[in-house]
Amino acid sequence: MRNLEAKFRLRDLNQARERAMAIGYSSRSVLRQRDTFFRVANGKLKLREGGEESRAILIHYGRRETDTLQLSNYEIVPIPDAEKTRAMLSDALGVIAEVRKERILLMRANVRLHLDRVEGLGDFGEIEAVIADGDDPEASRAAVNQTLAALQIGRDDLIDISYFEIAAQAAQPK
């Protein structure tokens, strides 16, 4: 699976939600998620607990930048026993980081908008345009750009790293 995405810091989460709703996004749910990232040779591997329908999933993904947006290839596998899976992967691979967040999920057509309150980091947004097999990712660029414009997110606001990498950078001595 693939998606075209943009991640950014939010100045005002509630205002972002209002602006998204004004351009046709609909509210889907509020999720409390725990993402555990594991050491892997290629890409990133995370166990997400507390996702949609309170299920756990294992996600492996890799990203490449296309201009200011990121194109991600990813695979998702449902996990019936998150606790045992987390323990097994922790022992086998080692944990890089854990991120806890409250996520407001909004949708419009093939575009998911996540408004995240990340524990210890603050508020962020993430736009993911899900790309169907055989479709050109560029076809979704306009929808992503329209959302960025509606939320008043500029190029300098975009972030190209994961939440745990932001936390690691913040923890480094200046």
C-alpha positions as CSV (number, residue, x, y, z in Angstrom):
1,M,0.0,0.0,0.0
2,R,1.1,3.6,-0.5
3,N,0.2,7.1,0.7
4,L,1.3,10.6,0.0
5,E,1.7,12.4,3.3
6,A,2.6,15.6,5.1
7,K,3.3,16.1,8.8
8,F,3.4,19.4,10.5
9,R,3.3,21.1,13.9
10,L,0.0,22.7,14.9
11,R,-0.4,26.0,16.6
12,D,-4.0,25.5,17.4
13,L,-5.5,22.0,17.1
14,N,-9.1,23.1,17.5
15,Q,-8.8,25.7,14.9
16,A,-7.3,23.2,12.5
17,R,-10.2,20.9,13.1
18,E,-12.7,23.7,12.4
19,R,-10.9,24.6,9.1
20,A,-10.8,21.0,8.0
21,M,-14.5,20.6,8.6
22,A,-15.2,23.8,6.6
23,I,-13.6,22.2,3.5
24,G,-15.5,18.9,3.8
25,Y,-13.7,16.7,6.3
26,S,-15.9,14.6,8.5
27,S,-15.0,13.5,12.0
28,R,-14.5,9.7,12.3
29,S,-13.2,9.1,15.8
30,V,-10.9,10.0,18.7
31,L,-8.2,7.4,19.3
32,R,-5.8,6.9,22.1
33,Q,-2.8,5.2,20.5
34,R,0.5,3.7,21.7
35,D,3.1,3.2,19.0
36,T,6.2,1.1,19.9
37,F,9.0,1.4,17.4
38,F,11.5,-1.5,17.0
39,R,15.0,-1.7,15.6
40,V,15.0,-2.9,12.0
41,A,17.5,-3.0,9.1
42,N,15.2,-1.3,6.6
43,G,12.4,1.3,7.1
44,K,10.5,1.6,10.3
45,L,8.5,-1.0,12.2
46,K,5.9,-0.1,14.8
47,L,3.2,-1.9,16.8
48,R,0.2,0.4,17.1
49,E,-2.2,-0.3,19.9
50,G,-5.5,1.5,20.3
51,G,-6.1,2.2,16.7
52,E,-9.5,2.1,14.9
53,E,-11.8,-0.4,16.5
54,S,-9.3,-0.7,19.4
55,R,-7.3,-3.2,17.4
56,A,-3.6,-3.6,17.3
57,I,-1.6,-3.6,14.1
58,L,2.0,-4.1,13.1
59,I,3.1,-1.5,10.5
60,H,6.3,-1.6,8.4
61,Y,6.9,1.4,6.2
62,G,9.5,3.3,4.3
63,R,9.3,6.9,3.1
64,R,10.9,8.9,0.3
65,E,10.5,12.7,-0.1
66,T,8.8,14.0,-3.2
67,D,9.3,17.7,-3.0
68,T,7.8,18.7,0.4
69,L,5.5,15.7,0.6
70,Q,6.5,12.1,1.6
71,L,5.6,9.0,-0.4
72,S,5.3,6.0,1.9
73,N,5.1,2.4,1.1
74,Y,3.6,0.4,3.9
75,E,2.2,-3.0,5.0
76,I,-0.2,-3.5,7.9
77,V,-0.8,-6.8,9.7
78,P,-3.6,-7.2,12.3
79,I,-2.2,-8.4,15.7
80,P,-4.5,-10.5,17.9
81,D,-2.3,-10.3,21.0
82,A,-0.5,-6.9,21.2
83,E,1.0,-7.5,24.7
84,K,2.8,-10.8,23.7
85,T,3.8,-9.4,20.3
86,R,5.3,-6.3,21.9
87,A,7.2,-8.4,24.4
88,M,8.5,-10.8,21.7
89,L,9.6,-8.0,19.3
90,S,11.2,-6.1,22.1
91,D,13.3,-9.1,23.1
92,A,14.1,-10.0,19.4
93,L,14.7,-6.6,17.9
94,G,14.9,-4.0,20.7
95,V,12.8,-1.0,21.2
96,I,13.8,2.4,19.8
97,A,11.0,4.4,21.3
98,E,7.4,4.5,22.4
99,V,5.0,7.3,21.4
100,R,1.6,7.9,23.1
101,K,-0.9,10.2,21.5
102,E,-4.5,11.1,21.3
103,R,-5.5,11.3,17.6
104,I,-8.6,13.0,16.1
105,L,-9.3,11.2,12.8
106,L,-11.0,13.2,10.1
107,M,-11.7,11.9,6.5
108,R,-12.5,13.3,3.1
109,A,-12.6,11.0,0.1
110,N,-9.2,9.1,0.1
111,V,-7.5,11.6,2.5
112,R,-7.1,11.0,6.2
113,L,-6.3,14.0,8.4
114,H,-4.9,13.2,11.8
115,L,-4.8,15.9,14.5
116,D,-2.5,14.5,17.1
117,R,-1.8,15.5,20.7
118,V,1.5,13.8,21.3
119,E,2.5,13.1,24.9
120,G,5.6,15.2,25.8
121,L,5.8,16.9,22.3
122,G,2.6,18.9,21.7
123,D,0.1,19.1,18.8
124,F,0.8,18.0,15.3
125,G,-1.1,17.3,12.1
126,E,-0.7,14.6,9.5
127,I,-2.3,14.3,6.1
128,E,-2.3,10.9,4.4
129,A,-3.8,10.5,0.9
130,V,-4.2,6.8,0.4
131,I,-3.0,5.8,-3.1
132,A,-4.9,2.9,-4.7
133,D,-2.8,0.3,-6.6
134,G,-2.0,1.5,-10.0
135,D,-2.9,5.1,-9.3
136,D,-0.4,8.0,-9.7
137,P,0.5,9.6,-6.3
138,E,0.6,12.9,-8.0
139,A,-3.2,12.7,-8.5
140,S,-3.6,13.2,-4.7
141,R,-1.1,16.0,-4.4
142,A,-3.8,18.7,-5.1
143,A,-6.0,17.3,-2.2
144,V,-3.0,17.3,0.2
145,N,-2.0,20.8,-0.9
146,Q,-5.6,22.1,-0.6
147,T,-5.7,20.8,3.0
148,L,-2.4,22.3,3.9
149,A,-3.6,25.7,2.5
150,A,-6.9,25.5,4.4
151,L,-5.0,24.8,7.6
152,Q,-2.6,27.6,6.8
153,I,0.5,25.3,6.9
154,G,3.5,26.6,5.0
155,R,6.6,24.8,3.7
156,D,8.5,25.8,6.8
157,D,5.9,24.1,9.0
158,L,6.4,20.7,7.4
159,I,8.3,17.9,9.3
160,D,9.9,15.0,7.6
161,I,10.7,12.8,10.7
162,S,8.7,10.6,13.1
163,Y,7.4,11.8,16.5
164,F,10.0,9.7,18.3
165,E,12.8,11.3,16.2
166,I,11.4,14.8,17.1
167,A,11.6,13.7,20.8
168,A,15.2,12.4,20.4
169,Q,16.3,15.7,18.8
170,A,14.7,17.7,21.6
171,A,16.5,15.6,24.2
172,Q,19.9,16.2,22.7
173,P,22.0,18.8,24.5
174,K,22.3,22.1,22.6
